[in-house]
Amino acid sequence: MRIESQITPQDLKPAVERLLALAAKKVVALVRSWDPARGTPVFTIRGRYTSRGWTEWTQGFQYGCALLAFDGTGERKLLELGRRRTLERMAPHLTHTGVHDHGFNNLSTYGNLRRLMREGRIDQQDWELAYYELALKVSGAVQAARWSGTPAVPGSAHSAHSPALGYIYSFNGPHSLFVDTLRSTRILGLAWHLGQVLMHENDKAANLLKRSVLHGLTTSQYVVWHGDSGSPYDVRGRTAHEALFNRNDGRFRCRGTQQGYSPFSTWTRGLAWAMLGYAEELEFFATISPAQFKAATGLDRRQVLRVYERCAVETCDHYLRDCSAADGIPYWDDGAPGLARLGDWRQRPAEPYNDFEPVDSSAAAIAAQGLLRLGRYLGRRGGRYVQAGLGVARTLLAEPYLATSPKHQGLILHSVYHRPNGWDYIPAGKKVPCGEASLWGDYHALELAILIQRLANQGPYPTFFASGKGSSTTKT
């Protein structure tokens, strides 16, 4: 990516306001027109949202979009819509034992409502705040119960020399660790922050922060490539989609993929989940004292922060160096075979209407927020990442990515869901998917917009743990 050095959050305020104005109309229209009997809207086909049965991991994004649009515009009807639908429809997600998606669904809804109340954006009602926090505590504990242990790797700096490892397993089963889950595990940290534990057999209590940390360390050990293994595919910062374990003895067996091109290339949305996931956890861990951290996890906070920071930096560097086009937008996988037909694609802006490989704007929306958060966390060392994040946002919040047509239900165009399965719509006359939106892409574009708006207006810095008004997680 070509990183400019003079972009400011204030420069992007008109683009942010344009996105929020579109969202205020499109979010309401989608909720009013959508029949819940069809399931949850996932992505668009010919500009209209449709469902796609796999898991209902996008419902929280639908109502979360209303809450974020309220956050950015102050329109009360958006708050009431998001709050009402959260109360009416989201309870089953709190106790869903079959998925790794609790952070996606429940932080986007109950978590945003708690954050808005903690920030003073909505009136504080003690009973209402207690309700949101109870929901988040339940969700965090249920998610933590989906646990597989794996043996430690003695002497490995990639897992902070931890004497034990483990992970929240994916919906594929106890053998499967997804890179996506790194962002979903925020729900464990918040539940711990609120005082929750997971009670299990013989009245034993599992510490939720410990499980969250061990998940991140296991992801570092087996999903993130660090450039030191000797494998010809070991590009520093590359991420696999999946790590696979032998459940007879818990040992790691191999990397795999569900939505990427191969286990040894970078599925760029998975990379973006890691970029943002590690950056947000760094912000959270920085608020926990070393003594508290040690008591909860048994680990030295400095060593864990070192691992998380290395993973955040390496994944962000890989995105900027290897995976994005010159304007900050990535293609769906850096090993996709059609990229060879595009020549020196990294040196020019992404081409969403090309004939060979689709771009993925949703990966860009997630990655841009990861870049901004990492840059702020690093303080004086992070300027390059802040500028890169603002540069990606500038591209994403303008045409041809911004869906300005009122006939299109989405907000951000050129998102890709599952290229290997062929789920994404290819318009007539085109050879690859283009021109469509996704709920996770729209939601994360709005999260990005809110973050930039707060930075531009010097407002409260938004975090999933919502410490209160005027919080800051900048490192010096």
Rosetta blueprint (number, residue, H / E / L):
1 M L
2 R L
3 I L
4 E L
5 S L
6 Q L
7 I L
8 T L
9 P H
10 Q H
11 D H
12 L H
13 K H
14 P H
15 A H
16 V H
17 E H
18 R H
19 L H
20 L H
21 A H
22 L H
23 A H
24 A H
25 K H
26 K H
27 V H
28 V H
29 A H
30 L H
31 V H
32 R H
33 S H
34 W L
35 D L
36 P H
37 A H
38 R H
39 G L
40 T L
41 P L
42 V L
43 F E
44 T E
45 I E
46 R L
47 G L
48 R E
49 Y E
50 T E
51 S L
52 R L
53 G L
54 W L
55 T L
56 E L
57 W L
58 T L
59 Q H
60 G H
61 F H
62 Q H
63 Y H
64 G H
65 C H
66 A H
67 L H
68 L H
69 A H
70 F H
71 D H
72 G H
73 T H
74 G L
75 E L
76 R H
77 K H
78 L H
79 L H
80 E H
81 L H
82 G H
83 R H
84 R H
85 R H
86 T H
87 L H
88 E H
89 R H
90 M L
91 A H
92 P H
93 H H
94 L H
95 T L
96 H L
97 T L
98 G L
99 V L
100 H L
101 D L
102 H H
103 G H
104 F H
105 N H
106 N H
107 L H
108 S H
109 T H
110 Y H
111 G H
112 N H
113 L H
114 R H
115 R H
116 L H
117 M H
118 R H
119 E L
120 G L
121 R L
122 I L
123 D L
124 Q L
125 Q L
126 D H
127 W H
128 E H
129 L H
130 A H
131 Y H
132 Y H
133 E H
134 L H
135 A H
136 L H
137 K H
138 V H
139 S H
140 G H
141 A H
142 V H
143 Q H
144 A H
145 A L
146 R L
147 W E
148 S E
149 G E
150 T E
151 P L
152 A L
153 V L
154 P L
155 G L
156 S L
157 A H
158 H H
159 S H
160 A L
161 H L
162 S L
163 P L
164 A L
165 L E
166 G E
167 Y E
168 I E
169 Y L
170 S L
171 F L
172 N L
173 G L
174 P L
175 H L
176 S E
177 L E
178 F E
179 V L
180 D L
181 T H
182 L H
183 R H
184 S H
185 T L
186 R H
187 I H
188 L H
189 G H
190 L H
191 A H
192 W H
193 H H
194 L L
195 G L
196 Q L
197 V L
198 L E
199 M E
200 H E
201 E H
202 N H
203 D H
204 K E
205 A E
206 A E
207 N L
208 L H
209 L H
210 K H
211 R H
212 S H
213 V H
214 L H
215 H H
216 G H
217 L H
218 T H
219 T H
220 S H
221 Q H
222 Y H
223 V L
224 V E
225 W L
226 H L
227 G L
228 D L
229 S L
230 G L
231 S L
232 P L
233 Y L
234 D L
235 V L
236 R L
237 G L
238 R L
239 T E
240 A L
241 H L
242 E E
243 A E
244 L E
245 F E
246 N L
247 R L
248 N L
249 D L
250 G L
251 R L
252 F E
253 R E
254 C E
255 R E
256 G E
257 T L
258 Q L
259 Q L
260 G L
261 Y L
262 S L
263 P L
264 F L
265 S L
266 T L
267 W E
268 T H
269 R H
270 G H
271 L H
272 A H
273 W H
274 A H
275 M H
276 L H
277 G H
278 Y H
279 A H
280 E H
281 E H
282 L H
283 E H
284 F H
285 F H
286 A L
287 T L
288 I L
289 S L
290 P H
291 A H
292 Q H
293 F H
294 K H
295 A H
296 A H
297 T H
298 G L
299 L L
300 D L
301 R H
302 R H
303 Q H
304 V H
305 L H
306 R H
307 V H
308 Y H
309 E H
310 R H
311 C H
312 A H
313 V H
314 E H
315 T H
316 C H
317 D H
318 H H
319 Y H
320 L H
321 R H
322 D H
323 C H
324 S E
325 A L
326 A L
327 D L
328 G L
329 I L
330 P E
331 Y E
332 W L
333 D E
334 D L
335 G L
336 A L
337 P H
338 G H
339 L H
340 A H
341 R H
342 L H
343 G L
344 D L
345 W H
346 R H
347 Q H
348 R L
349 P L
350 A L
351 E L
352 P L
353 Y L
354 N L
355 D L
356 F L
357 E L
358 P L
359 V E
360 D L
361 S H
362 S H
363 A H
364 A H
365 A H
366 I H
367 A H
368 A H
369 Q H
370 G H
371 L H
372 L H
373 R H
374 L H
375 G H
376 R H
377 Y H
378 L H
379 G H
380 R H
381 R H
382 G H
383 G H
384 R H
385 Y H
386 V H
387 Q H
388 A H
389 G H
390 L H
391 G H
392 V H
393 A H
394 R H
395 T H
396 L H
397 L L
398 A L
399 E L
400 P L
401 Y L
402 L E
403 A L
404 T L
405 S L
406 P L
407 K L
408 H L
409 Q L
410 G L
411 L L
412 I E
413 L L
414 H L
415 S L
416 V L
417 Y L
418 H L
419 R L
420 P L
421 N L
422 G L
423 W L
424 D L
425 Y L
426 I L
427 P L
428 A L
429 G L
430 K L
431 K L
432 V L
433 P L
434 C L
435 G L
436 E L
437 A L
438 S E
439 L H
440 W H
441 G H
442 D H
443 Y H
444 H H
445 A H
446 L H
447 E H
448 L H
449 A H
450 I H
451 L H
452 I H
453 Q H
454 R H
455 L H
456 A H
457 N H
458 Q L
459 G L
460 P L
461 Y L
462 P L
463 T L
464 F L
465 F L
466 A L
467 S L
468 G L
469 K L
470 G L
471 S L
472 S L
473 T L
474 T L
475 K L
476 T L
